[in-house]
Each structure stands twice: as structure tokens, then as C-alpha cells.
Amino acid sequence: MSKIAFAVHGGAGPDSEYIKKNKKEYEKGLEEAVNAGYAILEKGGSAIDAIEEAIKLLEDNQHFNAGKGSALNERAEVEMCASIMDGYDLNSGAAAIVRNVRNPISLARAVMEKTQHVYLGSIGASEYAKMLNIPMEPDPYFITEYQFEQYEKARKKENDNGQELAIEQLGKKHGTVGAVALDKRGNLAAGTSTGGTEFSKPGRIADSSMIGIGTYANNNTCAVSTTGEGEFHIQHVTAFHISALMEYKGMSLQKACHYLIHEKCKHVTADMGLIAVDPKGNLIAEFNTERMHRAMRSSDQKLIVKIYPDQ
Ligand code: ASP
């Protein structure tokens, strides 16, 4: 039987009381998502189907910063970004700063499969989702009590200081969900979806929606989904870099991921994390943060669900 492999992540960053308190819920959400994607692959389904299904579950789960439970921007609004890529033909789709779309990953997939474009943004993207009858939700659906509290804290801090605050001063509040897959036909795929960084400027576009940065897949090398502080991932072209290190330098997946995060970017003080899979079904999670929510499973590896670094 050909090998299959699947992994999801639910964001990398600092630990928090909220994460500690909701550890079980996070683990349950990760397990459900990885099992849903894996079940599709087991039945012979495509890597793209598995990615969309798992990410939809994470977007619908209020604990993760994507879809319901997204971070709020400076105006207390939710603007979401997502992308998906098929390693078979490099076909890709992305949607940026969309509002009210319940599952931005499904919109990204529709852009990939039904348009001549790769990337739709803002009002045009949301209108396209409506036209395709992709489920929409009213604003309050996306705003959770937790995210509103975070927003209020950030707003209060900014008011107290009377000036614009850098995101680090606000305590690095961000998060994302993502998935990578290898299906029975040997096809790789990746997808990523986010509510972005907390208290960002309206109109900020997250790296998670950028092909080659948040998401990349190529059957010859690997599929990658990244998480962390998007502005830094953009500077380091993270997801494509992993593929390039494998293709141009002949590195293994594990070596490429370790090299990028811990050697090439070791001077980078920002949060960076990623999950990746190669055509042999090797699964990697690499991060420089206190925690990265993740779960993985393959023909060779039983289910792993983790939040903190390996011991
Ligand atoms: N990369 C996401 C962003 O910058 C956030 C994250 O992954 O934590 O919007």
C-alpha cells in the first residue's frame, strides 16, 4: 500500500494561562482535525480534500485563531486570510482580508479550482464566496469572549500609552491553523488559515495567505504550512525556502526545516514554526517558540498530539 501522512498545526507562540487552562480542548480539536484528514486519505481521498476538511474543523473550533475565534484588529473587526496549494501541479488558491466567510480555506480552494487567478482579496473575495454560496456568518459568530477580552486589553494599553504599540509590546498575540498531506497517489498538498495578529491595522494581509510563505507544496520536495509572526515569515520566504533547500541543496526534509528555523533564522527574534511532509511520508514539526499546537499521523507513525516541545 502506498504511504499516507497527515499533520495539522494550531499555531506557534508563547505559552499562556488560557492555553494551559484549555489544554484538553486544544488537544481534542487537534486530534479531531488530524483524524478527519487522515480518514479521507485512508479511503483513497485526495490530499487537497483532506486539507480542506481538517482546516474547516479548526476554523469552526473557537479555540483556534482562524474562522470562529479569529483575532480582532484595531477596529475590533475580524479579517481572515487563507491559502491552499496542490503539489501535483503547483495549482494554488488564496484569499486575503475576507470577512464573514465561515471557512476561508474553502474560499481559497474555490479560487484555485474555479478562477483563473491565484489570489483574491477584500470585498471582491467575499463577494465571490457569496456568489458560490460558500457559507457566510454574521460578525458576532466570529467574535469570541476570549478574543474580545484580548482586544480590550490591547486597546486599554494603547490608550494608556497614548501611542501606537508594537505587537511585541502587546504580548505577541497571534495564531493560525494549517495542514499538510501526502495521499495514496503520492500527491502532496498544504493549506493555512488565520485570523491574523491581534490589534493589527485594518487591511493587514497575513503571510498565511501567501503562497511560498504561509503555504507551499511541490510533489518533488515537500508540503509546508507555517505559523508565527507573519511579517518575519514574509522576509524569510519560509515555506518555499524549505522546498528550495531540498531541491537545490539536496537536504532531507528534517535537515531543511531544522536549518531554516534554527540556523538561517537563528538571529530572528520573532516566533516561527512550521509543519511539513515529504513524498516518503516523513512528517516534521519545527519551531522556535514555547509551544506549537500540532498533531500528526502516518502509515509509519501512530497518532501524536502535542503542544509543548518534545522532551
Ligand atoms: N502568521 C500569522 C499572521 O501573521 C499568525 C500566526 O501564525 O500566529 O497573521
Boltz pocket constraint, residues with backbone or C-beta under 6 A from the ligand:
constraints:
  - pocket:
      binder: B
      contacts: [[A, 11], [A, 12], [A, 13], [A, 174], [A, 175], [A, 176], [A, 194], [A, 195], [A, 196], [A, 197], [A, 206], [A, 207], [A, 208], [A, 226], [A, 227], [A, 228], [A, 229], [A, 230], [A, 231]]
      max_distance: 6.0
